[in-house]
Amino acid sequence: MGDTVTTPSVLLVDDVDANLMALEAQLTSLGCELVRASSGNEALRQLLKREYAVMLLDVQMPEMDGYEVASYARDNPATRDVPIIFVTATLETEEKMLRGYGAGAVDFLFKPINPHILRSKVRVFLDLYLGRQRLEREVEAHRRTLAELDAFNYSVSHDLRAPLRPLDGFSQALLEDYGDKLDDTARDYLKRIRMGAQRMGDLIDDLLRLSRISRVSVRAETVDLSEIATSIVAETRRDDPARNVEFVAEPNVRAQGDAGLLRIVMENLLRNAWKFSAKKAACRIEFGTRTEQDETIYFVKDDGVGFDPELASRLFQPFQRLHTVAEFDGTGIGLAIVHRVIGHHNGRVWVQARPGDGATFSFTLHADAAERPGDRKT
């Protein structure tokens, strides 16, 4: 749909020309486009040509009556959403009303038609149609804005990598080749330059990762989350062998989702749990599931530093941190990536925590509802 507002159309269906002329005369002031159809077959053909805000459909017509037209319209995915108001001269009975609603009617008008009631009812559907158009335009504009922001983010992040490489490389070369000629202050400055360049590099990598995830289509398959969790903790333990961490994983936890994306989720949650429990001499990290209202909920729990629960909503936004870099390193993007991946799986993610008492990150997955056609983009 473009940016211009489409004049709403109303389909008038009656086998008597005089009735069609009377409807036109009463509806002209509403500023909509009025389209005639003098038979059921013609009405069905007109429905396929354009969108209609509403159809005024005579019940008693030869060859194909209004009930049949409504049933055919409802059976066709292209026309099933057009609101139908039945126009009838027959007496209102519960049986006829039920048959009409069963055929797909949203309302009835009884002949002789009161012009005020006619215009009022049609105006409601015209307003609904125009409101839906505005909403669709706003959603499309929002989608385009997000796509442009992601493209800008990817482009800028990619371009920022180039000047960082020589900054880090030459700083390292100065330290290695001329470090003995520098005093302690100069060496400290160079080390700080290197640390800043490396932190910026990590930040750019995370921004690129966040941008790429926006372009990825979910490929649903059966994923063993227990195996993924165990392998991630084993890798983390090899990198940090001095830590005393008890890791408990519920066995055989399987989920439907994209294996690569779900590994990113588990890496971020488990490495966060490892990082934010580092100040304890001994700690425990747990991965498992629970069931609430017939829904499987996956969780990663730690007994680390925790945080104020009132700040929990900030965590899944990019660059939001509850601790300083001096306390715990990181870019503040990891949980935003988790949030986006879970969103791609039509799930939700949330956290419960208390200061000094650890945190529990929980999430759900509904990959079948979120799976989209198309090849994976990287």
KEPA-932567 format. One record per residue (C-alpha): residue in one letter; y, x, z. Coordinates in steps of 0.05 Angstrom, whole numbers, padded with zeros to 5 digits, always signed. Layout:
<sites>
aYXZ...
</sites>
This chain:
<sites>
m+00000+00000+00000g+00069+00027-00019d+00133+00027+00021t+00160-00036-00013v+00148-00104+00018t+00104-00148-00025t+00126-00220-00032p+00070-00261+00000s+00031-00309-00045v+00003-00377-00028l-00054-00407-00068l-00051-00482-00079v-00117-00514-00100d-00121-00587-00122d-00150-00621-00184v-00090-00669-00187d-00027-00640-00218a+00018-00688-00180n-00009-00662-00114l+00003-00590-00136m+00074-00606-00157a+00087-00640-00090l+00062-00579-00051e+00105-00533-00093a+00167-00575-00081q+00156-00574-00006l+00142-00499-00002t+00193-00470-00050s+00244-00458+00005l+00197-00410+00042g+00210-00354-00009c+00137-00342-00025e+00102-00339-00092l+00063-00403-00106v+00001-00399-00149r-00035-00460-00176a-00109-00472-00186s-00134-00539-00211s-00208-00528-00197g-00255-00492-00149n-00276-00442-00202e-00204-00426-00220a-00188-00417-00146l-00243-00366-00138r-00217-00328-00200q-00146-00328-00173l-00170-00302-00105l-00197-00239-00140k-00131-00224-00175r-00085-00212-00115e-00077-00218-00040y-00058-00286-00011a-00025-00301+00055v-00060-00368+00057m-00097-00418+00012l-00084-00493+00015l-00150-00521-00009d-00163-00594-00027v-00230-00618+00000q-00248-00671-00052m-00253-00641-00121p-00303-00652-00178e-00356-00601-00196m-00341-00557-00135d-00311-00586-00072g-00268-00549-00022y-00326-00535+00025e-00363-00498-00030v-00301-00459-00051a-00290-00438+00022s-00363-00417+00029y-00361-00375-00035a-00295-00343-00013r-00324-00325+00055d-00387-00295+00024n-00346-00247-00019p-00321-00185+00020a-00260-00182-00026t-00237-00253-00007r-00268-00268+00061d-00204-00254+00100v-00159-00303+00064p-00139-00358+00114i-00158-00427+00089i-00123-00492+00106f-00162-00553+00082v-00121-00610+00053t-00156-00677+00056a-00143-00751+00050t-00206-00770+00088l-00204-00794+00159e-00211-00740+00212t-00280-00741+00242e-00315-00690+00287e-00370-00681+00234k-00320-00665+00179m-00279-00620+00223l-00341-00581+00244r-00363-00575+00172g-00294-00550+00151y-00291-00498+00206g-00362-00477+00191a-00342-00466+00118g-00286-00420+00140a-00225-00463+00150v-00172-00442+00201d-00135-00508+00200f-00130-00578+00169l-00074-00618+00137f-00084-00693+00126k-00053-00733+00070p-00001-00760+00067i+00026-00691+00087n+00085-00686+00134p+00131-00635+00099h+00155-00606+00165i+00084-00594+00190l+00064-00565+00123r+00120-00515+00121s+00111-00497+00195k+00037-00481+00186v+00047-00442+00122r+00104-00403+00152v+00058-00379+00208f+00011-00348+00158l+00068-00318+00117d+00094-00285+00180l+00025-00260+00198y+00017-00231+00128l+00084-00196+00130g+00070-00170+00200r+00003-00142+00176q+00038-00108+00118r+00089-00075+00164l+00034-00052+00211e-00006-00023+00153r+00055+00014+00128e+00069+00042+00197v-00004+00064+00206e-00003+00097+00137a+00063+00132+00153h+00035+00156+00219r-00028+00181+00184r+00014+00219+00133t+00057+00249+00187l-00004+00273+00225a-00033+00303+00162e+00033+00338+00146l+00037+00365+00217d-00034+00391+00214a-00020+00424+00147f+00043+00455+00174n+00007+00478+00236y-00048+00510+00194s+00001+00544+00147v+00047+00571+00201s-00011+00595+00244h-00044+00629+00185d+00021+00664+00165l+00035+00687+00236r-00029+00728+00237a-00002+00780+00187p+00055+00810+00229l+00012+00810+00292r-00040+00858+00265p+00007+00918+00256l+00042+00902+00321d-00023+00907+00360g-00051+00964+00317f+00010+01009+00320s+00018+00997+00395q-00054+01019+00404a-00043+01080+00360l+00018+01100+00401l-00022+01096+00465e-00080+01136+00437d-00042+01189+00398y+00022+01197+00439g+00003+01169+00507d+00003+01237+00539k+00075+01247+00516l+00099+01182+00547d+00116+01168+00619d+00084+01113+00659t+00139+01063+00643a+00133+01073+00568r+00057+01067+00570d+00064+01003+00611y+00112+00974+00560l+00063+00989+00503k+00007+00957+00542r+00049+00895+00552i+00065+00893+00478r-00010+00897+00462m-00026+00843+00513g+00028+00798+00485a+00003+00808+00413q-00069+00795+00433r-00050+00732+00471m-00010+00708+00411g-00071+00723+00368d-00115+00681+00414l-00064+00625+00411i-00061+00627+00335d-00137+00626+00331d-00139+00564+00375l-00085+00530+00335l-00124+00543+00271r-00187+00517+00303l-00151+00454+00326s-00123+00444+00256r-00191+00455+00222i-00224+00404+00268s-00176+00351+00243r-00205+00362+00173v-00278+00361+00192s-00324+00302+00178v-00377+00286+00230r-00448+00297+00208a-00491+00259+00257e-00558+00288+00277t-00599+00294+00340v-00570+00351+00381d-00603+00383+00443l-00544+00391+00489s-00587+00421+00544e-00608+00478+00498i-00536+00489+00476a-00510+00490+00548t-00564+00539+00570s-00549+00587+00513i-00474+00585+00525v-00482+00600+00599a-00531+00656+00583e-00480+00688+00536t-00425+00680+00588r-00468+00711+00642r-00482+00772+00598d-00406+00781+00589d-00394+00774+00664p-00458+00798+00699a-00425+00810+00766r-00413+00736+00779n-00459+00697+00826v-00464+00630+00789e-00519+00579+00798f-00526+00538+00734v-00565+00473+00734a-00578+00436+00669e-00614+00370+00662p-00671+00383+00613n-00679+00350+00545v-00610+00319+00541r-00603+00296+00469a-00545+00263+00434q-00526+00239+00365g-00470+00280+00337d-00447+00340+00297a-00483+00402+00324g-00427+00450+00308l-00373+00407+00337l-00412+00390+00400r-00425+00464+00412i-00349+00474+00412v-00343+00419+00465m-00396+00450+00509e-00367+00520+00501n-00298+00498+00523l-00323+00456+00582l-00374+00507+00607r-00329+00568+00599n-00274+00530+00634a-00321+00515+00691w-00341+00589+00694k-00268+00611+00692f-00240+00564+00743s-00294+00578+00794a-00285+00654+00789k-00248+00660+00855k-00309+00638+00894a-00361+00688+00916a-00416+00640+00895c-00409+00577+00854r-00449+00522+00821i-00441+00493+00751e-00480+00432+00730f-00492+00397+00664g-00525+00328+00662t-00520+00255+00646r-00511+00189+00682t-00514+00117+00658e-00459+00066+00669q-00462-00004+00639d-00518+00017+00591e-00475+00075+00565t-00497+00148+00570i-00444+00192+00600y-00449+00268+00594f-00415+00313+00645v-00400+00385+00663k-00386+00395+00737d-00362+00456+00776d-00341+00470+00848g-00282+00514+00830v-00208+00510+00845g-00199+00438+00820f-00129+00409+00812d-00085+00349+00830p-00118+00287+00798e-00049+00258+00783l-00041+00314+00731a-00107+00299+00696s-00076+00261+00637r-00038+00324+00616l-00099+00367+00607f-00120+00341+00539q-00052+00354+00507p-00040+00421+00471f-00007+00476+00512q-00014+00439+00578r-00037+00484+00635l-00043+00470+00709h-00048+00543+00728t-00007+00604+00709v-00033+00657+00661a-00032+00706+00719e-00081+00662+00757f-00127+00644+00698d-00120+00666+00626g-00123+00617+00567t-00080+00585+00514g-00079+00513+00538i-00111+00487+00473g-00185+00485+00490l-00185+00416+00522a-00142+00389+00465i-00198+00412+00418v-00249+00378+00462h-00209+00314+00461r-00204+00315+00385v-00278+00329+00375i-00298+00273+00422g-00249+00227+00385h-00283+00245+00319h-00348+00220+00352n-00313+00154+00371g-00322+00173+00444r-00277+00186+00503v-00267+00243+00551w-00238+00244+00621v-00237+00286+00684q-00242+00276+00759a-00219+00331+00806r-00190+00349+00873p-00154+00413+00894g-00204+00463+00921d-00263+00418+00906g-00277+00430+00832a-00275+00385+00771t-00321+00340+00732f-00309+00330+00658s-00344+00269+00630f-00350+00245+00558t-00385+00194+00515l-00409+00199+00443h-00417+00145+00390a-00425+00187+00328d-00456+00132+00285a-00392+00091+00291a-00348+00152+00276e-00387+00184+00219r-00347+00187+00155p-00370+00200+00084g-00351+00264+00049d-00366+00337+00052r-00347+00379+00111k-00281+00415+00101t-00265+00482+00131
</sites>
